[in-house]
Amino acid sequence: MVADHAPALPADNGQMLRVAIIGAGLGGLCLAHGLARRGTAVTVYERDDGPAARYQGYRIHIGPAGARALAECLAPDAYELFLATAGRTGRQVTVLSRRLRQLKVMPGHVAPGEVSVPVDRQTLRAIMLAGLPDGVRFGHELTHSETVGDHVRAFFGNGGCAEADVVVGADGVGSAVRAQLLPAAEPVGSGGLVCGKTPLTDRSRALLPAAVREGFVAVSGFPRPVGLALGLMEFTRRPGQLGLPDSADYLMWAVGAPASRFPPGLRDLAPEELRDSVLRLIRRWHPDVRDLVGLSDPASTFALTVRTGVEVAAWQPSRVTVLGDAIHAMQPAGGSGANVALRDAALLSRTLTGCDPEAVVPAIGRYEREMTGYGFAAMLAAQQASRRFAR
Protein backbone atom coordinates (compact mmCIF):
# COMPACT_ATOMS: atom_id res chain seq x y z
CA MET A 1 0.00 0.00 0.00
CA VAL A 2 0.97 3.66 -0.22
CA ALA A 3 2.94 4.71 2.85
CA ASP A 4 2.12 7.65 5.11
CA HIS A 5 4.78 9.53 7.10
CA ALA A 6 7.45 7.24 5.66
CA PRO A 7 8.69 6.03 2.26
CA ALA A 8 6.66 3.15 0.88
CA LEU A 9 7.96 -0.34 0.57
CA PRO A 10 8.49 -1.58 -2.98
CA ALA A 11 5.35 -2.71 -4.74
CA ASP A 12 4.57 -6.40 -4.38
CA ASN A 13 7.08 -8.25 -6.55
CA GLY A 14 7.64 -4.95 -8.33
CA GLN A 15 4.32 -5.40 -10.12
CA MET A 16 1.36 -4.08 -8.07
CA LEU A 17 0.63 -0.53 -9.08
CA ARG A 18 0.30 1.90 -6.17
CA VAL A 19 -1.96 4.93 -6.64
CA ALA A 20 -2.32 7.93 -4.33
CA ILE A 21 -5.48 9.97 -4.91
CA ILE A 22 -5.48 13.54 -3.66
CA GLY A 23 -9.04 14.58 -2.82
CA ALA A 24 -12.09 12.70 -1.55
CA GLY A 25 -14.76 14.29 -3.70
CA LEU A 26 -17.03 12.23 -5.92
CA GLY A 27 -14.45 11.80 -8.70
CA GLY A 28 -11.62 10.76 -6.39
CA LEU A 29 -13.79 8.30 -4.47
CA CYS A 30 -15.20 6.80 -7.67
CA LEU A 31 -11.66 6.26 -8.96
CA ALA A 32 -10.64 4.69 -5.65
CA HIS A 33 -13.53 2.22 -5.86
CA GLY A 34 -12.78 1.33 -9.46
CA LEU A 35 -9.12 0.68 -8.72
CA ALA A 36 -9.74 -1.18 -5.45
CA ARG A 37 -12.31 -3.48 -7.10
CA ARG A 38 -9.71 -4.43 -9.67
CA GLY A 39 -7.00 -5.15 -7.12
CA THR A 40 -4.91 -1.98 -7.37
CA ALA A 41 -3.32 -0.63 -4.19
CA VAL A 42 -4.95 2.76 -3.62
CA THR A 43 -5.07 5.34 -0.83
CA VAL A 44 -7.12 8.55 -0.76
CA TYR A 45 -5.80 11.68 0.96
CA GLU A 46 -8.20 14.50 1.84
CA ARG A 47 -7.35 17.93 3.24
CA ASP A 48 -10.56 18.24 5.30
CA ASP A 49 -10.43 16.98 8.87
CA GLY A 50 -13.45 14.72 8.36
CA PRO A 51 -16.31 13.88 5.99
CA ALA A 52 -18.61 16.53 7.52
CA ALA A 53 -16.02 19.29 7.89
CA ARG A 54 -17.81 21.56 5.41
CA TYR A 55 -20.83 21.71 3.14
CA GLN A 56 -20.03 20.38 -0.32
CA GLY A 57 -23.33 20.91 -2.04
CA TYR A 58 -26.76 19.37 -2.01
CA ARG A 59 -28.83 18.09 -4.89
CA ILE A 60 -26.96 17.20 -8.07
CA HIS A 61 -28.02 15.43 -11.23
CA ILE A 62 -26.44 12.13 -12.19
CA GLY A 63 -27.03 11.48 -15.88
CA PRO A 64 -26.40 8.37 -17.99
CA ALA A 65 -22.62 8.91 -18.28
CA GLY A 66 -22.21 9.42 -14.54
CA ALA A 67 -24.44 6.46 -13.72
CA ARG A 68 -22.49 4.19 -16.06
CA ALA A 69 -19.27 5.24 -14.35
CA LEU A 70 -20.74 4.48 -10.93
CA ALA A 71 -22.01 1.10 -12.11
CA GLU A 72 -18.56 0.29 -13.44
CA CYS A 73 -16.60 1.38 -10.37
CA LEU A 74 -18.82 0.71 -7.36
CA ALA A 75 -19.55 -2.67 -5.85
CA PRO A 76 -23.09 -3.85 -6.72
CA ASP A 77 -24.46 -3.22 -3.21
CA ALA A 78 -23.10 0.35 -3.18
CA TYR A 79 -24.57 1.01 -6.63
CA GLU A 80 -27.94 -0.27 -5.42
CA LEU A 81 -27.76 2.16 -2.48
CA PHE A 82 -27.17 4.97 -4.97
CA LEU A 83 -30.29 3.98 -6.90
CA ALA A 84 -32.36 3.39 -3.76
CA THR A 85 -31.73 6.89 -2.40
CA ALA A 86 -32.00 8.76 -5.71
CA GLY A 87 -34.97 10.91 -6.64
CA ARG A 88 -37.42 10.66 -9.51
CA THR A 89 -36.24 11.19 -13.09
CA GLY A 90 -37.20 14.66 -14.31
CA ARG A 91 -39.15 15.12 -17.50
CA GLN A 92 -37.76 18.50 -18.51
CA VAL A 93 -35.70 21.57 -17.72
CA THR A 94 -37.77 24.74 -17.45
CA VAL A 95 -36.64 28.36 -17.58
CA LEU A 96 -38.88 30.84 -15.78
CA SER A 97 -38.77 34.61 -15.45
CA ARG A 98 -38.28 36.19 -12.06
CA ARG A 99 -42.06 36.64 -11.97
CA LEU A 100 -42.39 32.88 -12.65
CA ARG A 101 -43.60 33.25 -16.21
CA GLN A 102 -42.54 30.32 -18.38
CA LEU A 103 -39.84 31.32 -20.88
CA LYS A 104 -38.80 27.99 -22.34
CA VAL A 105 -39.03 24.26 -21.79
CA MET A 106 -36.38 21.74 -22.76
CA PRO A 107 -37.78 18.20 -22.70
CA GLY A 108 -35.58 15.51 -21.24
CA HIS A 109 -34.50 12.53 -23.32
CA VAL A 110 -33.52 9.40 -21.43
CA ALA A 111 -33.09 6.21 -23.43
CA PRO A 112 -34.68 3.02 -22.11
CA GLY A 113 -32.46 1.38 -19.52
CA GLU A 114 -30.46 4.54 -18.81
CA VAL A 115 -30.32 6.26 -15.42
CA SER A 116 -30.88 10.00 -15.05
CA VAL A 117 -31.77 11.00 -11.50
CA PRO A 118 -31.32 13.71 -8.86
CA VAL A 119 -29.23 12.63 -5.89
CA ASP A 120 -28.10 14.18 -2.66
CA ARG A 121 -24.36 14.79 -2.96
CA GLN A 122 -23.74 14.18 0.74
CA THR A 123 -25.61 10.87 0.62
CA LEU A 124 -23.74 9.66 -2.47
CA ARG A 125 -20.44 10.64 -0.87
CA ALA A 126 -21.38 8.75 2.31
CA ILE A 127 -22.10 5.64 0.24
CA MET A 128 -18.69 5.83 -1.39
CA LEU A 129 -16.82 6.62 1.83
CA ALA A 130 -18.37 3.64 3.59
CA GLY A 131 -17.45 1.23 0.84
CA LEU A 132 -13.70 1.84 0.63
CA PRO A 133 -11.72 -1.00 2.21
CA ASP A 134 -8.96 1.26 3.52
CA GLY A 135 -11.03 4.39 4.05
CA VAL A 136 -9.75 7.91 3.54
CA ARG A 137 -6.88 9.63 5.32
CA PHE A 138 -8.36 12.94 6.39
CA GLY A 139 -6.34 15.94 7.52
CA HIS A 140 -3.82 15.51 4.68
CA GLU A 141 -3.46 18.71 2.65
CA LEU A 142 -1.02 18.32 -0.21
CA THR A 143 1.80 20.87 -0.35
CA HIS A 144 3.76 19.47 -3.31
CA SER A 145 4.96 16.30 -4.98
CA GLU A 146 8.30 15.15 -6.33
CA THR A 147 8.99 12.55 -8.99
CA VAL A 148 11.97 10.44 -8.00
CA GLY A 149 12.91 7.87 -10.61
CA ASP A 150 9.96 5.55 -11.15
CA HIS A 151 7.82 6.79 -8.27
CA VAL A 152 6.26 9.98 -6.88
CA ARG A 153 6.44 11.34 -3.36
CA ALA A 154 3.55 13.45 -2.10
CA PHE A 155 4.16 15.76 0.83
CA PHE A 156 1.44 17.01 3.19
CA GLY A 157 1.07 19.98 5.47
CA ASN A 158 0.89 17.74 8.54
CA GLY A 159 4.43 16.51 7.87
CA GLY A 160 3.32 13.28 6.22
CA CYS A 161 4.81 11.81 3.07
CA ALA A 162 3.31 9.21 0.76
CA GLU A 163 5.05 7.33 -2.02
CA ALA A 164 3.29 5.84 -5.02
CA ASP A 165 3.70 4.91 -8.66
CA VAL A 166 0.97 7.39 -9.65
CA VAL A 167 -0.48 10.49 -7.99
CA VAL A 168 -3.91 11.67 -9.14
CA GLY A 169 -5.15 15.17 -8.45
CA ALA A 170 -8.87 14.87 -7.71
CA ASP A 171 -8.70 17.89 -5.42
CA GLY A 172 -11.17 20.18 -7.11
CA VAL A 173 -11.07 23.62 -8.64
CA GLY A 174 -8.33 24.82 -6.28
CA SER A 175 -6.21 21.77 -7.02
CA ALA A 176 -2.72 21.83 -5.55
CA VAL A 177 -1.79 19.03 -7.95
CA ARG A 178 -2.81 21.03 -11.01
CA ALA A 179 -1.13 24.18 -9.68
CA GLN A 180 2.21 22.37 -9.75
CA LEU A 181 1.62 20.25 -12.84
CA LEU A 182 -0.14 22.81 -15.06
CA PRO A 183 0.14 26.33 -13.64
CA ALA A 184 -1.13 27.80 -16.94
CA ALA A 185 -4.45 25.99 -16.40
CA GLU A 186 -5.44 28.05 -13.34
CA PRO A 187 -9.23 28.52 -13.47
CA VAL A 188 -10.66 32.00 -13.87
CA GLY A 189 -13.34 33.54 -11.66
CA SER A 190 -16.77 33.94 -13.15
CA GLY A 191 -18.94 35.06 -10.25
CA GLY A 192 -20.35 33.89 -6.96
CA LEU A 193 -22.87 31.24 -5.97
CA VAL A 194 -24.91 31.01 -2.76
CA CYS A 195 -26.62 27.69 -2.10
CA GLY A 196 -29.18 26.57 0.43
CA LYS A 197 -31.94 24.09 1.06
CA THR A 198 -35.52 24.52 2.13
CA PRO A 199 -37.16 21.60 3.96
CA LEU A 200 -40.27 20.33 2.20
CA THR A 201 -43.21 20.97 4.50
CA ASP A 202 -46.88 21.62 3.77
CA ARG A 203 -46.09 25.34 3.77
CA SER A 204 -43.09 25.21 1.44
CA ARG A 205 -44.68 22.67 -0.92
CA ALA A 206 -47.59 25.06 -1.47
CA LEU A 207 -45.12 27.68 -2.73
CA LEU A 208 -43.35 25.46 -5.26
CA PRO A 209 -43.64 26.49 -8.92
CA ALA A 210 -45.47 23.73 -10.79
CA ALA A 211 -42.49 23.30 -13.12
CA VAL A 212 -40.18 22.19 -10.33
CA ARG A 213 -42.23 19.02 -9.97
CA GLU A 214 -41.34 18.14 -13.56
CA GLY A 215 -37.59 18.63 -13.27
CA PHE A 216 -34.88 21.20 -12.82
CA VAL A 217 -35.88 24.87 -12.97
CA ALA A 218 -33.73 27.89 -13.85
CA VAL A 219 -35.16 31.28 -12.92
CA SER A 220 -33.71 34.08 -14.99
CA GLY A 221 -33.30 37.51 -13.45
CA PHE A 222 -32.85 39.11 -16.89
CA PRO A 223 -32.08 41.95 -17.46
CA ARG A 224 -30.31 41.83 -14.09
CA PRO A 225 -27.39 39.37 -14.18
CA VAL A 226 -28.79 37.16 -11.44
CA GLY A 227 -30.00 33.59 -11.87
CA LEU A 228 -31.59 31.12 -9.49
CA ALA A 229 -31.71 27.33 -9.76
CA LEU A 230 -34.36 25.18 -8.11
CA GLY A 231 -34.35 21.41 -7.78
CA LEU A 232 -36.41 18.99 -5.69
CA MET A 233 -34.66 16.26 -3.74
CA GLU A 234 -37.30 13.71 -2.80
CA PHE A 235 -35.61 10.48 -1.79
CA THR A 236 -36.99 7.21 -3.08
CA ARG A 237 -35.97 5.85 0.32
CA ARG A 238 -34.73 7.95 3.21
CA PRO A 239 -30.98 7.45 3.69
CA GLY A 240 -31.48 6.82 7.41
CA GLN A 241 -33.57 3.76 6.59
CA LEU A 242 -30.57 2.26 4.83
CA GLY A 243 -27.94 2.88 7.48
CA LEU A 244 -26.69 6.18 6.02
CA PRO A 245 -26.64 9.67 7.55
CA ASP A 246 -30.25 10.72 7.32
CA SER A 247 -31.73 13.57 5.33
CA ALA A 248 -35.33 14.64 4.75
CA ASP A 249 -36.77 15.77 1.43
CA TYR A 250 -35.86 19.33 0.47
CA LEU A 251 -35.77 21.97 -2.24
CA MET A 252 -32.27 22.94 -3.31
CA TRP A 253 -31.80 26.54 -4.41
CA ALA A 254 -28.71 28.30 -5.70
CA VAL A 255 -28.34 31.94 -6.67
CA GLY A 256 -25.55 32.93 -9.04
CA ALA A 257 -24.43 36.44 -9.95
CA PRO A 258 -21.30 38.44 -10.76
CA ALA A 259 -19.12 38.90 -7.68
CA SER A 260 -19.94 42.63 -7.70
CA ARG A 261 -23.59 41.87 -6.89
CA PHE A 262 -22.69 40.14 -3.64
CA PRO A 263 -21.27 41.74 -0.46
CA PRO A 264 -17.46 41.81 -0.21
CA GLY A 265 -15.89 38.74 1.38
CA LEU A 266 -18.82 36.55 0.36
CA ARG A 267 -17.29 33.28 1.54
CA ASP A 268 -16.54 34.75 4.97
CA LEU A 269 -20.13 35.76 5.69
CA ALA A 270 -22.17 33.88 8.27
CA PRO A 271 -24.95 31.63 6.86
CA GLU A 272 -27.69 34.04 7.96
CA GLU A 273 -25.88 36.92 6.25
CA LEU A 274 -25.58 34.87 3.08
CA ARG A 275 -29.29 34.17 3.03
CA ASP A 276 -30.05 37.84 3.66
CA SER A 277 -27.80 38.83 0.75
CA VAL A 278 -29.80 36.52 -1.52
CA LEU A 279 -33.09 37.95 -0.31
CA ARG A 280 -31.84 41.44 -1.15
CA LEU A 281 -30.86 40.32 -4.66
CA ILE A 282 -34.33 38.86 -5.34
CA ARG A 283 -36.38 41.42 -3.41
CA ARG A 284 -38.41 42.30 -6.53
CA TRP A 285 -38.96 38.71 -7.63
CA HIS A 286 -42.14 36.69 -7.26
CA PRO A 287 -43.13 36.49 -3.57
CA ASP A 288 -43.24 32.67 -3.69
CA VAL A 289 -39.57 32.55 -4.65
CA ARG A 290 -38.66 34.96 -1.89
CA ASP A 291 -40.66 32.96 0.64
CA LEU A 292 -39.04 29.68 -0.42
CA VAL A 293 -35.61 31.17 0.22
CA GLY A 294 -36.84 32.75 3.45
CA LEU A 295 -38.07 29.37 4.71
CA SER A 296 -34.70 27.71 4.17
CA ASP A 297 -32.57 26.44 7.00
CA PRO A 298 -30.14 29.33 7.61
CA ALA A 299 -27.38 27.01 8.82
CA SER A 300 -27.46 25.15 5.50
CA THR A 301 -26.55 28.22 3.43
CA PHE A 302 -23.03 28.43 2.03
CA ALA A 303 -21.15 30.32 -0.69
CA LEU A 304 -18.84 29.30 -3.49
CA THR A 305 -16.68 31.26 -5.86
CA VAL A 306 -17.55 30.05 -9.35
CA ARG A 307 -14.41 29.42 -11.38
CA THR A 308 -14.15 28.04 -14.89
CA GLY A 309 -11.27 25.98 -16.22
CA VAL A 310 -8.97 27.13 -18.98
CA GLU A 311 -8.45 24.95 -22.03
CA VAL A 312 -4.75 24.23 -22.43
CA ALA A 313 -2.72 22.45 -25.07
CA ALA A 314 -1.64 18.85 -24.56
CA TRP A 315 1.13 18.47 -22.00
CA GLN A 316 3.88 15.92 -21.53
CA PRO A 317 2.42 12.98 -19.59
CA SER A 318 4.04 11.90 -16.36
CA ARG A 319 3.25 9.87 -13.24
CA VAL A 320 1.10 12.74 -11.98
CA THR A 321 -2.31 13.39 -13.53
CA VAL A 322 -5.63 15.09 -12.80
CA LEU A 323 -9.37 14.55 -13.12
CA GLY A 324 -12.63 16.42 -12.68
CA ASP A 325 -12.70 20.05 -11.58
CA ALA A 326 -8.94 19.98 -11.10
CA ILE A 327 -8.59 20.28 -14.90
CA HIS A 328 -11.98 21.13 -16.46
CA ALA A 329 -13.97 23.06 -13.86
CA MET A 330 -17.19 24.24 -15.41
CA GLN A 331 -20.19 26.48 -14.95
CA PRO A 332 -22.96 24.80 -12.92
CA ALA A 333 -25.68 25.65 -15.47
CA GLY A 334 -25.05 22.59 -17.60
CA GLY A 335 -25.23 20.23 -14.63
CA SER A 336 -22.40 18.14 -16.05
CA GLY A 337 -19.45 18.75 -13.72
CA ALA A 338 -19.99 15.75 -11.45
CA ASN A 339 -20.88 13.48 -14.36
CA VAL A 340 -17.71 14.34 -16.28
CA ALA A 341 -15.61 13.81 -13.14
CA LEU A 342 -17.17 10.36 -12.69
CA ARG A 343 -16.52 9.58 -16.34
CA ASP A 344 -12.88 10.60 -15.84
CA ALA A 345 -12.65 8.27 -12.85
CA ALA A 346 -14.01 5.28 -14.74
CA LEU A 347 -11.72 5.93 -17.71
CA LEU A 348 -8.61 6.32 -15.54
CA SER A 349 -9.53 3.22 -13.54
CA ARG A 350 -9.73 1.16 -16.72
CA THR A 351 -6.50 2.69 -17.99
CA LEU A 352 -4.48 1.93 -14.87
CA THR A 353 -5.92 -1.50 -14.07
CA GLY A 354 -3.37 -4.19 -14.78
CA CYS A 355 -0.89 -1.61 -16.01
CA ASP A 356 2.75 -2.51 -15.44
CA PRO A 357 4.41 0.26 -13.39
CA GLU A 358 6.95 0.71 -16.19
CA ALA A 359 4.16 1.36 -18.74
CA VAL A 360 2.30 3.90 -16.61
CA VAL A 361 3.36 7.11 -18.32
CA PRO A 362 2.22 6.16 -21.86
CA ALA A 363 -1.06 4.87 -20.38
CA ILE A 364 -1.64 8.15 -18.56
CA GLY A 365 -0.92 9.99 -21.80
CA ARG A 366 -3.72 8.05 -23.49
CA TYR A 367 -6.08 8.84 -20.63
CA GLU A 368 -5.25 12.55 -20.73
CA ARG A 369 -5.83 12.80 -24.49
CA GLU A 370 -9.28 11.25 -24.23
CA MET A 371 -10.23 13.04 -20.99
CA THR A 372 -9.33 16.52 -22.22
CA GLY A 373 -11.19 15.89 -25.48
CA TYR A 374 -14.59 15.36 -23.91
CA GLY A 375 -13.79 17.35 -20.74
CA PHE A 376 -12.96 20.63 -22.46
CA ALA A 377 -15.95 20.14 -24.79
CA ALA A 378 -18.25 19.77 -21.76
CA MET A 379 -16.65 22.85 -20.19
CA LEU A 380 -17.49 24.91 -23.29
CA ALA A 381 -21.02 23.49 -23.42
CA ALA A 382 -21.60 24.50 -19.77
CA GLN A 383 -20.51 28.08 -20.57
CA GLN A 384 -22.96 28.17 -23.47
CA ALA A 385 -25.75 26.76 -21.28
CA SER A 386 -25.08 29.45 -18.69
CA ARG A 387 -25.54 32.15 -21.34
CA ARG A 388 -28.76 30.53 -22.60
CA PHE A 389 -30.29 30.41 -19.13
CA ALA A 390 -29.38 34.07 -18.55
CA ARG A 391 -31.37 35.26 -21.57
Secondary structure by P-SEA (a helix, b strand, c coil): cccccccccccccccbbbbbbccccaaaaaaaaaaaaaccbbbbbbcccccccccccccccccaaaaaaaaacccaaaaaaaaaaccccccbbbbbcccccccbbbbbbbcccbbbbbbcaaaaaaaaaaacccccccccccccccccccbbbbbccccbbbbccbbbcccccccaaaaaaccccbbbbcbbbbbbcccccaaaaaaccccccccbbbbbcccccbbbbbbbbcccccccccccccccbbbbbbbbccccccccccccccaaaaaaaaaaaaccccaaaaaaaaacccccccccbbbbbbbbcccccccccccccccbbbbcccccaaaaaaaaaaaaaaaaccccccaaaaaaaaaaaaaaaaaaaaaaaaaaaaaaaac
